[in-house]
Amino acid sequence: MSEGQITAAQMRRIQKAITTVPFARLLGLELEDIASGTATLAVNIRKELTQNQGVVHGGAIASLIDTATAFAIISLLPPRENVTTVDLAISYLRPAIGGRLKVVAKVIRAGRRLFVVSAEVFDTHGKLITTALSTYIKI
């Protein structure tokens, strides 16, 4: 794991989510790294995640981003606190074709009720393909 360690309870919560949330399992999301206020997830591109032209569907990329940003926040939360997405603004910079996608999410601001998180998605060659900014609210 990276610098900025998280608690054992936070780690268990994140590991449980990545293995038991049906949608994350359907997409094949993998946790690569987690630290306080940051999360890195990846997904292997397969045919089921592409659209008709063979590029990764924007919805699959959005789901990858939404999951990583949530995990970055969970790494800062006490055990019984929860958040939900308020908004997600995505800029698709170039198409993703084949290989593996990796997203790095970082909490920019952790307020009393709102969290702002940025994310960058990279292709197999390390090229930036997508950027995002998201807001979450404690529920």
C-alpha positions in Angstrom: 0.0 0.0 0.0 1.0 3.6 -0.5 2.0 6.2 2.1 -0.8 7.6 4.2 -2.0 4.4 5.8 -5.6 3.7 6.4 -7.2 1.7 9.3 -7.7 -2.0 9.2 -11.5 -1.3 9.4 -11.4 1.0 6.4 -9.4 -1.6 4.5 -11.8 -4.4 5.3 -14.7 -2.2 4.2 -13.0 -1.5 0.8 -12.0 -5.1 0.2 -15.6 -6.2 1.1 -17.0 -3.7 -1.4 -14.7 -4.7 -4.3 -15.6 -8.4 -3.8 -19.3 -8.2 -2.9 -20.8 -5.3 -4.9 -22.4 -7.1 -7.8 -21.8 -4.3 -10.3 -18.0 -4.0 -9.5 -17.7 -7.8 -9.9 -19.6 -7.6 -13.2 -17.2 -5.0 -14.5 -14.2 -6.9 -13.2 -12.8 -4.0 -11.2 -9.6 -4.6 -9.3 -8.1 -2.6 -6.4 -4.5 -1.8 -7.1 -3.7 0.6 -4.3 -5.3 2.4 -1.5 -4.1 5.1 0.9 -5.5 7.9 2.9 -7.5 10.0 0.5 -6.5 8.1 -2.7 -7.4 5.0 -4.5 -6.2 3.2 -7.6 -8.4 0.7 -9.4 -8.0 -1.1 -12.7 -10.0 -3.1 -15.2 -9.0 -5.4 -18.0 -10.8 -4.4 -21.2 -12.9 -7.1 -22.6 -15.5 -7.2 -25.4 -18.5 -6.8 -22.9 -17.2 -3.4 -21.9 -17.0 -2.0 -25.5 -19.4 -0.3 -27.7 -20.0 -1.0 -31.4 -16.8 0.6 -32.7 -14.7 -1.5 -30.3 -13.7 1.2 -27.9 -14.5 1.1 -24.2 -18.0 2.3 -23.4 -18.2 5.6 -21.6 -20.4 4.1 -19.0 -17.8 1.5 -18.1 -15.2 4.2 -17.7 -17.7 6.3 -15.6 -18.3 3.3 -13.3 -14.6 2.8 -12.9 -14.2 6.4 -11.9 -17.2 6.4 -9.6 -16.0 3.4 -7.7 -12.4 4.7 -7.4 -13.6 8.1 -6.1 -15.9 6.5 -3.6 -13.0 4.3 -2.3 -10.7 7.3 -2.0 -13.4 8.9 0.3 -14.0 5.6 2.3 -10.3 5.7 3.1 -11.0 8.8 5.2 -14.4 7.9 6.8 -15.1 6.4 10.2 -16.8 2.9 10.0 -20.5 3.9 10.0 -20.4 7.0 7.8 -21.5 6.7 4.2 -21.5 8.9 1.1 -23.3 9.1 -2.2 -22.4 10.7 -5.5 -23.9 14.2 -6.0 -22.3 14.8 -9.4 -19.7 13.5 -11.8 -18.2 15.5 -14.6 -16.2 13.5 -17.1 -14.0 14.6 -20.0 -13.2 11.8 -22.4 -9.9 12.8 -24.0 -9.2 9.8 -26.3 -10.7 6.4 -26.9 -9.6 3.3 -25.0 -9.0 0.3 -27.1 -7.8 -3.0 -25.6 -5.5 -3.7 -22.7 -6.1 -2.4 -19.2 -7.4 0.8 -17.8 -6.2 2.3 -14.5 -7.8 5.1 -12.6 -6.2 7.2 -9.9 -8.7 9.1 -7.6 -7.7 11.7 -5.1 -9.7 13.6 -2.5 -9.2 17.3 -3.2 -11.4 18.5 -0.3 -13.0 16.7 2.6 -15.5 18.9 4.2 -18.0 18.2 7.0 -20.7 17.1 4.5 -19.2 17.3 1.0 -16.2 15.7 -0.6 -14.6 16.8 -3.9 -12.6 14.1 -5.7 -10.6 14.2 -8.9 -9.8 11.2 -11.1 -7.6 10.4 -14.0 -7.9 7.3 -16.2 -4.9 5.9 -18.1 -4.6 3.3 -20.8 -2.2 0.4 -21.1 0.5 2.7 -22.4 0.1 5.3 -19.6 -1.7 7.8 -21.8 -4.3 10.0 -20.1 -7.6 9.1 -21.6 -10.2 10.6 -19.2 -10.3 13.2 -16.4 -13.1 13.6 -13.9 -14.3 15.7 -11.0 -16.9 14.4 -8.6 -18.8 15.6 -5.5 -20.1 13.3 -2.8 -22.3 14.1 0.2 -22.5 12.3 3.5 -25.8 10.4 4.0 
